[in-house]
Amino acid sequence: MKFQHLAIIGIVAVITVSCTTENSNLPEIQAQSTITLASTVVETGTFKAGEHPTTGKVSIVTEQGKRYLEFDQSFKTDNGPDLFVILHRSDAPPVYGIKEKDYVSISRLQKTRGSQRYALPENVKLTDFRSVAVWCRQFNATFGYASLPS
């Protein structure tokens, strides 16, 4: 009888020990998947002041067959009403009075500082435009612009 109790206790002990989880102090390694999107810089320009101080760089990039305007982290301009990002046919758009036939509007300006990205419409032929500008539609004033290489 004692042998039976000892055998049962032994079996229970083995099962208990084999079912416990290991608490190791080793760091847990987790696989992280990183997706790298290939983007190609097509053109780059540096902003210059127009009606207002404007600084930073802009690049035209392609990524997965789509084109974008990208303002870098150093981009900065003044606040103003009704600000837009436009492409202009001239490499130095006039400070005041741009004509509708000379530009295409891309988007409202997202913010007056820092990096930002704007999708370019597929129907825009980049070779027709020589600069990127921050433009105030309400007062038809160019806050600043960046010439693009020919």
C-alpha positions as CSV (number, residue, x, y, z in Angstrom):
1,M,0.0,0.0,0.0
2,K,2.8,2.4,0.9
3,F,4.5,1.6,-2.4
4,Q,1.3,2.5,-4.3
5,H,1.0,5.9,-2.5
6,L,4.7,6.6,-3.2
7,A,4.2,5.7,-6.9
8,I,1.2,8.0,-7.2
9,I,3.0,10.9,-5.4
10,G,6.0,10.3,-7.7
11,I,3.8,10.4,-10.9
12,V,2.0,13.5,-9.7
13,A,5.3,15.2,-8.9
14,V,6.7,14.4,-12.4
15,I,3.6,15.6,-14.1
16,T,3.6,18.8,-12.0
17,V,7.2,19.6,-12.7
18,S,6.9,18.8,-16.5
19,C,3.9,21.1,-16.8
20,T,5.4,24.3,-15.4
21,T,6.5,27.1,-17.6
22,E,10.1,28.2,-17.7
23,N,10.7,31.7,-16.4
24,S,13.9,32.6,-18.1
25,N,15.7,35.9,-17.8
26,L,16.7,35.7,-21.4
27,P,15.3,38.5,-23.6
28,E,12.5,37.5,-25.8
29,I,13.3,38.0,-29.5
30,Q,10.4,39.0,-31.7
31,A,10.6,39.2,-35.5
32,Q,9.6,42.5,-36.9
33,S,8.7,42.9,-40.5
34,T,9.9,46.1,-42.1
35,I,8.5,47.1,-45.4
36,T,10.9,49.3,-47.3
37,L,9.2,51.3,-50.0
38,A,11.6,52.3,-52.8
39,S,11.3,56.0,-53.6
40,T,13.3,57.8,-56.2
41,V,14.1,61.6,-56.0
42,V,13.4,63.1,-59.4
43,E,14.2,66.7,-58.7
44,T,15.0,68.9,-55.7
45,G,14.8,72.7,-55.2
46,T,15.4,75.2,-52.4
47,F,12.7,77.6,-51.3
48,K,13.3,81.4,-51.6
49,A,11.4,84.2,-50.2
50,G,8.6,85.9,-52.2
51,E,6.2,88.1,-50.3
52,H,7.2,86.3,-47.1
53,P,10.3,84.5,-45.8
54,T,10.2,80.9,-47.0
55,T,13.0,78.3,-46.4
56,G,13.6,74.6,-46.8
57,K,13.8,72.1,-49.6
58,V,11.3,70.4,-51.8
59,S,11.7,67.2,-53.8
60,I,9.7,65.5,-56.4
61,V,9.8,61.8,-55.7
62,T,8.3,58.7,-57.3
63,E,7.1,55.8,-55.2
64,Q,5.3,52.7,-56.4
65,G,4.6,54.5,-59.7
66,K,3.1,57.6,-58.1
67,R,4.6,61.1,-57.8
68,Y,4.8,63.3,-54.8
69,L,6.0,66.7,-53.7
70,E,7.9,66.4,-50.4
71,F,8.8,69.4,-48.3
72,D,11.7,68.6,-45.9
73,Q,11.8,69.1,-42.1
74,S,13.5,72.5,-42.5
75,F,10.5,73.9,-44.5
76,K,9.2,77.1,-43.0
77,T,6.9,80.0,-44.1
78,D,4.6,82.5,-42.5
79,N,1.0,82.0,-41.7
80,G,-1.5,83.4,-44.1
81,P,-5.0,83.0,-45.3
82,D,-5.9,80.6,-48.1
83,L,-2.4,79.1,-48.7
84,F,-1.9,76.6,-51.5
85,V,0.9,74.6,-52.9
86,I,1.2,75.2,-56.7
87,L,3.4,74.3,-59.6
88,H,4.2,77.3,-61.7
89,R,5.5,77.5,-65.3
90,S,8.2,80.1,-64.4
91,D,11.3,79.3,-62.5
92,A,10.7,82.5,-60.5
93,P,6.9,83.2,-60.2
94,P,5.9,86.8,-59.7
95,V,5.3,87.9,-56.1
96,Y,1.9,89.3,-57.0
97,G,-0.6,88.7,-59.7
98,I,0.0,85.2,-61.0
99,K,-2.2,84.3,-63.9
100,E,-4.4,81.2,-63.9
101,K,-2.9,79.8,-67.1
102,D,0.5,79.8,-65.6
103,Y,0.0,77.4,-62.6
104,V,-1.7,74.3,-61.4
105,S,-3.0,74.0,-57.8
106,I,-1.8,70.9,-56.0
107,S,-3.4,71.2,-52.6
108,R,-4.0,73.5,-49.6
109,L,-0.8,73.9,-47.6
110,Q,-0.9,71.4,-44.8
111,K,1.2,73.4,-42.3
112,T,3.6,76.3,-42.3
113,R,6.6,74.3,-40.8
114,G,8.1,70.9,-41.2
115,S,8.0,68.0,-43.5
116,Q,4.9,67.3,-45.6
117,R,3.9,65.4,-48.7
118,Y,1.5,66.1,-51.5
119,A,0.4,63.6,-54.2
120,L,0.8,64.9,-57.7
121,P,-2.2,64.3,-60.1
122,E,-1.3,61.8,-62.9
123,N,-2.5,64.3,-65.5
124,V,0.1,66.9,-64.5
125,K,3.0,67.0,-67.0
126,L,6.0,68.0,-64.8
127,T,8.0,69.2,-67.8
128,D,5.5,72.1,-68.2
129,F,6.4,73.5,-64.8
130,R,9.7,75.0,-63.5
131,S,8.9,75.8,-59.8
132,V,6.9,74.9,-56.7
133,A,5.3,77.8,-54.8
134,V,3.4,78.5,-51.7
135,W,0.7,80.9,-52.8
136,C,-2.0,82.9,-51.1
137,R,-5.1,82.6,-53.3
138,Q,-7.0,85.3,-51.4
139,F,-4.4,88.0,-52.1
140,N,-2.8,86.4,-55.2
141,A,0.6,86.6,-53.5
142,T,3.5,84.2,-53.7
143,F,4.8,83.6,-50.2
144,G,7.9,81.7,-51.5
145,Y,9.0,79.4,-54.3
146,A,11.6,76.8,-55.2
147,S,13.0,76.5,-58.7
148,L,13.2,73.1,-60.2
149,P,16.1,72.1,-62.4
150,S,15.3,71.9,-66.1
